[in-house]
Amino acid sequence: MSRQGAFATYLNVFHADIFDFLDTKRISGDEDIRCKTLSLGVVIPDKFIQLAAEDKVGYLFFPHNIKKVYGKHFDEFDITEMYDEWVGNPNIVKKEFNPRQLLSQISSSLLESGYPYILFSDNANRDHANSNVSRVKFSNLCSEILQYSIVSKHTDYGQEDQIGLDISCNLGSLNIMSAMKANDFGEMISLSIDALNEVSRISDVQNAPSVNRANKESHSVGLGSMNLHGYLANHGIAYDSELGIEFADVYFSMIKYYGLKRSMEIAKETGVTYYGFEGSKYANGTQLVSYFTENHRPKSDKITILFEKHYVPTQEDWKQLSDDIQQYGLYNSYLFAVAPTGSISYIQNSTASILPVVDKIEERPQGKSKVYFPAPNLNPSNWFLYKEAYDYDQRKLVDMIATIQKHVDQGISFTYFMKDTDTTRDINKLQLYAYSKGIKTMYYMRTKRTKMEDCLSCTI
């Protein structure tokens, strides 16, 4: 069975066409330039945040000109690092813009259409283990995939093309409720990684040779989770509480530990490591250093009881794992990504991904009828624990996502929920808070209508 394809395109905020790019999603935009079905994302480097914070004049650049002067593609550069040099280079064509005005326009577009997605590129690249191959330049349709890529070079007829590395999404998600009931947490994660590797192995995308090469050499997968709100609510824990964050910190650190351990074991058994392992931060031992000093084991009695049947790795375990990875390597270039899991969460009777429920009883159109999905095991005892997404202080959602993001080597589909009473300033404040907490990507912005204006006929 197949379904209609979909596309997403990401553009850097320093690209000369950024304002026109944003206009393509505006409901009030010119019909000749509107892209009704294309998903848009913007790439925001640290330098843009700095210019906006200091209210300085910014400069937009033309990628063709950059390529002619420097011999490299625009998105292959660390723009935060190169910005001042480009501004001072008389050979670089540039035009002025107001960074704060652009921030406002991004928020205005979000209020109208829910787009663009946001990729804080320097946040993504600070945590990127494989920067020796390339920077993270863009994301995907759901904003959770953040991987290296190499542009292919296509030659003339009769000459051999230089096939680069593109990205294949080999994704799966665990139901947290089921995962916590597993007899052996480590074995469950190992089997999950094996299953995703099998998907990558049997994929044979002949008409996309760069994707085919990536599956064969990079072995990237993305193990995620769903039903976080459902699990917490059914165990008497508020999603936005310190206990909720503590649970997420322990759970996702365990997934990371056992996932990396399995990838190391495969490399040890087969002698095969992913493309670019040598030269990576895993190979030089720096990628996991924070786990040697930070304790991700349960701290409260409540969370300790929830994990009592599972072995939670110690700091010494993490140090040993890092040593083993340096010795034997890793089979997978990427292991974790948290996808939105909209439809499959209903099949699993779980809350979607790691976000709170939008409604206690969700209504979805199905053909000419409607289907109703109550929150998992909804009952009087957990009714108030199923607080709806729009009713949270959105900074609490950021805090939860930021906690989980520390343990996810790629990204998280982070949908955020605003109300029609919120202004572009409110949106900008949330975005900057997310940036400051190390969030890598922000997915759709959903807006709730909180008031119904009287219709004209009702007032006559």
N, C-alpha and C positions, 0 to 999 in steps of 0.2 A: 504494500500500500504506500502511496506517496501523497504528499500534500504540497500546496503552493509554496514556492520559494520566497525568501525574504532577504532583504539586504540592509546593511547598516554602513554608513560612511562617517569617518571621523576627520575633523579638520582642526589644525592647530589654531589657537587664538591669535597667533602672530602672522597668520596667513593673510595676504592682502584681500582675499575674497570673503573674509569671515562675516562681515555684516550682510552681504548678499546671501551667504550660505544660511544664516539664521532666518532670513526672510522667506526661504523656501518652505518653511513649516508654519508660517503665520497664517491664520485664517483670513486675515485682512490683506494678505499679500497678493501680488500680481498673479493672476491665473496662469500667465505664460511661464512663470518661474516656479510655481508651487510644485512640491513633490509630496503628493498626498500619502503615498504608501512607503516611502523611503524613511528609514530610521536614521536620525542624525545624532552625532556625538561631537563634543568639542574636547580638545586636548589642552589642558591648562598646566603650564610649567610654573615653577616657583617664581620666576621672574615677573610673570604677570600679576601674581598675588602681591609681590613686593611693590610694583609700580602703582597698583590700585591702592594699597595701604598708604603709600606716601603721596598719593594724588599727583603723580608725575605724568608728563606727556609720554606716550608710548609710540613705538614705530612698528608698522606692519611691513612684511617682506614678501618678495616675489620668488617662489621656489625655482623657477627657470633661471633667474638671475643668480641665485645662490649656487645653483649647479654649475653654471658657466664659470663663476669666479673661483669656487672651491672644489669643484669636481665631484661633489657628493650630493646625494638627495637631501632635501630640506629636512625630512623627518629622521634622518640618520644622525643629526647633530643634537647635542645637548644644548638646547637653546638658552637655558639659564646661564650656561657657561660662555656661550658664543655671543650673546645679545650685545654687550657693550662693544665688542670688536666689530660686529656688523654695523652698529650705529655709527661708529667712527670711521668706517671704511668708505671712501668716496666712490668706490666701484660698485657698492651695493645700493640698489634702488630701494627707496623706502618711502612710506607716507605716514604722517602723524595720525594718531587716534587718541581718544580719551579712555583709558582702561576702566574707569568707574562707569562711564557711559556704556561700555561693552558689557560689563557685569550686569548692569540694569537691563540691557537688551536681552541677555541670556535669560534672566528671570522673567521678563515680560513674555518671551517665547514659551517658557515653561508654563506660565499661567494660561496661555492660549491653547497649547497643544500637548503639554507634558514632555516635550523635547526642548533642548537636546540632553542626551546622556552626558555625563561629565567624567573625564579621565584626568585625575591629578597625576601627571606623568612622572614628576620627580618623586612623589610618594611611592609610586609603583616601582620605579627604578632603584630607589634606595634599598628596597627589600629584595631586589632581583638577584638571584644567585648566578644567573647565566649571562651577565652583562659582557662577558668575554666574547660571546657570539654576536649579540646585538642588543640594543636598547629595546624596551617595550615601547612600541610606537602607536598602537591602537588596540581596541578591544573588539568584541563581537556584538551580535544582535542583542544579547542579554547582559552585556558589560561585566561578565565574570571571567572571561578568558584573557590572560595577560602573559604572552609568551614571546620568545625571540622569533625573528623572521629574517630571511635573506631574500632579497629581490632577485628573481630570475633574469637572465640576460638572453633575449631571443635574437638569434642571428638570421642571416639570409637563407634562402632555400639551398639545400645541399650542405649546409654547415651545421655543426652540432650546437644545440642550445646549451647554455649553462643553467642547469636547473637549480633553483634556490630552495628555500625551506618556507613553506606556508603552514597553516595551522589547521589541525583536525580536532574537532571537539568530541572526545570520547568520554562521555559523562555518565555518572550514575549518582543516586542519592540514597542515603540510609534513612530509614525511619527511626528517629531517636528513641521512641518508645520501645520498638523492637530491639534496637541495638543495646539498650540498657538491660534487656532481659536475657541477652546472650550468655551462654555458659562460659564462653571463652572470648573475651573482647578482642584480644590480639589475633586469634584465629579468624574471627569474623572480618576484621579489617584486611587480613592477608588474602582471604578468599575474594573480597571485594576488589582488591587491586589485581588479583589474578584474572577476574572476570573482565575488568576494563582493559587489561592488557590483551586479552583474547579478542576483544572488539577491535583494538588497534591492529592486531596481527592479521586478522582475516579481512580487514578492509583493503580493497584493491581498487583505488580510484584512478583508473587508467587515463581518463580525460582531464585529470588534474595532477600532472606528474610531480609538482612541487609539494602537494599535499601527500601524495603517495610516498615521496622520499621522507617526509617528516614522520609519517607513521613507522617507516622502516628504521629510521635512524634516531629519532628523538623520543619515541615511545611516550608521548605526553598523554596523560589522562587527567580526569578531574573528578575526584570523589567529593561529594557534598552531603548535606543532611537536610532533612525537613522535620517538621513537627516539634520545633523547639517550644513554641507557645503552648501547644497541646500537652507536651510532657510536663512543663512547669506548672500549668494550671491544674493538671490532674495530680500533682504532688504538693499542692497548696503553696506554690511559690509565685509571687507576682513577677511578671516579665521584666518590669523596670526596677526591680529591687536589687540590692547588693547580693542577695542569695542567687538571683537569676544570673547575674554576671559571673558569680563564682562558679556556678554549675557549668556555664558555657566555656569558661576558661579551662576547667579541668577536662571536660568532654572533648573539646577540639584539640587540646594539647595531646590527649591520648591518641586521637585519630592520626595526628601528625607523626607521633612517635612510631606507632605500629605500621603506618603506611611507609615511612622512610625505611624502617627495619626490613619490611618485606621487599622493597625495591633493592636494598643492599644485598639481601639474601639471593635474589635472582641474579644480580650481577656477579656475586660470588660463585653461584652454581654454574652459570653459563660463560663467565668470562667476558660478558658483553656490557659495556656502559654506553650511556646515551651520547649523542653527538654534542661535543663541547664540554663534557665532564672535566677533562683535563683543562685547567685554567679557570674553572668555576670556583665560587666561594665554598662549595661543598668540598672540593678537592683540597683547598688550602686550609680548611678547618675553621673558617671564620663565620660561616652561615648560621651555625647553631650555638654560638658562644653565649647568647643571652640565656639559654636554657641551663647553663652551668651555674648561673648565679641567681636566677629567678626561680622561685618555687611555685609550681603549678599544681601542686597536690591540694586536696580539700583542706580548708581551714576551719570551717564551722561544723558543728555536730550534725546539722541537717544534711549538708552535702556529703559529709563523711559516710553517713548511713546509706545514702543513695549509691555510693561507689564501693560499698563494703565487699561485694562479691567480685570486684574487678581489681586487677593489679595496676596501680597508677605509677608510672615511671618516676624515679627519683632523679635528682640532679646528676648523681653518679651514673645512672643508666644513660642519660643523655650524653654525658662525656664519652662513655664507652661506645655509644652508637656513632658519634662523630668520628671517633678513632677508627671504627670499623668501616665507615664510609670512605675515609681517606685511604684506607688500605685496599678495599675491594671495589669501591665505586658505587654508583647508582645506575639502575637500569632505566629509570624514568626521569626525563628532564623536568617534568612537572607532575604533581600528584593530586593537587587539591583545588577545587573551584566550587563555589556554592551557587547553583543555578536556581531560577525562580520556582520550579516544580509546580506550576499552576494546576495542570490537569491530573498529573499522577498523584498529587497529594489527595485529591478526592477519592481516587481508587484505593489509596492506602488508609482512608479515614484519618487524615492527619492535617495539621495546619501547614500552609504553604511555606516551604523553605525555612528560614530562621526568623521570619518577621511575624508580628502579631496579626490576629485575624482582622479583616476589614469590617465584618459584621458577625455577630454571634450566630445568626442564621443567614447564610449567604444565599442570594437569589441569582440564578444564572439562566439566561434564555437558552433553550434547546429546541431548535426548529421553531415550531409554532406554539410550543409550550414552555413552561418554566420548571426548573429543577431547584430544589431547596437543599442546602447542605448545612446542617447544624455543626457547630464546633465539636471536635471529638469528645464523646462522653459528656456532653453538656448536661449539667444537672444543677439543682439549687446550691449545692456546696461549692461549685466552682464558677457559678454564674458571674460573679464580680471579678474573678481572676481573668476572665476572658474580656478584658477591657479592649475596646476597638481601636484600631490603629490611629484614627484621626483624633482620639481623645488623649493620646500621650503627648507629653512634652517631647518634641521630635529630637531634642538633644539626648534624651534617654535612649532612643533608638540608635543614635550615633554611638553612644557609649557601648552599647551591646555589640554593634557591628565592629567597632574598633577593637574590642576585646577578642572577638573571633578572628578578625583579620590578621592578628599577630601569628596565628597558627595556619593560615591559608597562604600557600605560596603564590597563588594567582589572585583572583578577585572574588567579590561577592555581589550578587544582583541585589543592590540596595535600593528598593523602592521607598520613597518617603512621601508623607501624607500631609498636605497643607489644607487650609480652609479658604473659602472665597473671601474671608475677611483679612487674610494675610496679604501683605504688600510685597513688592519686589525687594524692599529693604529686609523684610523678614526672611525671605528666601536666601538673599545674599548672606545674611548673618548665619543661617544654618549651614550653607555651603562652606563658609570660612571656618566655622566650628568643626565641620567634618574634616576639612583639610588639615586643621591644626591637630586633630586626633589621629592622623595617619591614614584616613580612609583613602582607598585607591580609586574607586569608581562610585558614581551615583547614577542609578538606573532611572526609571520613570519617576516623574513627580505626579502624584495623583492629587486632585483637588476636589474637596467635598463642598457641595452647595449647602449652606447653613440656613438660608432664608429664601422664601418664595415671594417674589414681588407680585403685587396684585396685577392681574391682567387688565387691559384697557376696558374690555366689555364689563368687567365686574365693578368698575368704579363709576360707570355712567348711570 
